[in-house]
């Protein structure tokens, strides 16, 4: 694990392309040697393929109801059984993966787009700007991701767009904290101080040196947070406050199936298992990426 | 002890500022409610005059700063308005149901702390061996587990199949078992990961070698010396994950039909009862802030080297 290190692109020059490629290859090999990370990546790939190729893999419509087929136990015709409205659960899970993966990636992108600039500015400029941004982050942290998401949904309403916004905003303060820490330490680097001393514009320095050198930890942190936003979004769905039925969102499916755990427990088992596996996949892949790219983030 | 009280004052001031910010957010968000909140509260059959009166009662015709001031004034007098759904006082409804949530949160934390530290210590003392990998696996599974699904699985196993424990409600002592375990698993995973890494650091320190060289029994080395010193970062994590735990409580209460404020929050959001939502979210934020002040204070108890007030 120790031989890692994609080269710091620090001053820009220095390392030749070949050396950088070698280091990247070594990083990839380290990642592939991490069995847990490989497992995580394979799980994610599996769900991505199931989601993308759903129309080719199943002939069932994920939303079409057929009451005469309600609560069929898992069998050859319906591998994971059917739900209370006779819909094929496997088809719903395959199509539902589209929503889950989209929500996770978009929510984290939103959190990155808001949190990272705020955090970098906060850490690099310091002073009252830093104080104001940190107080805002403190206030958001006092709500915690899930409650913040719940509060937002209470205000902006339910539905796919709201869920993405709510789950994304939930983790914004975490991204502010991370980016601020990066900026604080990079501010002390010689090349940043040199840029400042030569009268480079502060925003240029921020973009050219601080942002560029923070990218690795940000990518690792973002990967680790996709799992969390997926949990938050599915939790909203579970409470009936997320993506609305008949859209086959896994959390929503689980929330509806909960009423039937006494005589059709499999309707709860599989959507929950899907959420668990995808979150596990992101967490394992994130852990592996962190060990390769940025061991300093290790908690 | 004057230093400590100065430190405490500083923390309290910061806490009050954060709570003011939380209140401001809760008041300002009303502006973004779709439609007319007064209309929603008055109900479908209300006359325009009734809607206008409610709007005035709630102060919705005022500007945000004025509404914010009103909110604080009322809060100071222990008043958080009336529920739009039942017409009862928000404060009295919350105080009636808060004990259930506190009970669940405390027991969940207890499960997380005891199981988490135990697992973390086992992993650290068996570093890179089978038990360590096993704990790592439990840890990553714990943070990936949807708390609502875990609750359902436990109900299926212990209540439906084995018929050992009640499915839901808060009637008997045994009905506390499943919700506390469900809620504690995430904390357990986080605490186990933190304990493992700090314990590995501590066990590599010089003082541990000295103590071992003196011939002290390994168990004493691990628990009395290393764990004691590893406790400060572990406490920090316990405080920080308490927020996540409160979020998990909302879901756990829903799964187990637990009569706390978490389920009340979900019901209130569905009913668009914004005054109730405001009150409950405020209480959750306050709980988080108080717990983190307490963990800070505990540092000095656990580790006399830490002097918060320098």
Interface residues (C-beta under 8 A of the other chain):
Chain A: X36 X135 X136 X138 X139 X141 X142 X143 X144 X145 X146 X147 X150 X151 X153 X154 X155 X156 X157 X227 X231 X234 X235 X238 X239 X240 X241 X251 X254 X255 X258 X261 X262 X265 X268 X269 X272 X273 X275 X276 X279 X280 X283 X284 X287 X298 X299
Chain B: X14 X17 X18 X19 X21 X22 X25 X26 X29 X32 X33 X34 X136 X137 X140 X141 X143 X144 X145 X146 X147 X148 X149 X152 X153 X155 X156 X160 X193 X194 X197 X243 X244 X246 X247 X248 X250 X251 X254 X255 X265 X266 X269 X270 X272 X274 X277 X281 X284 X285 X288 X289
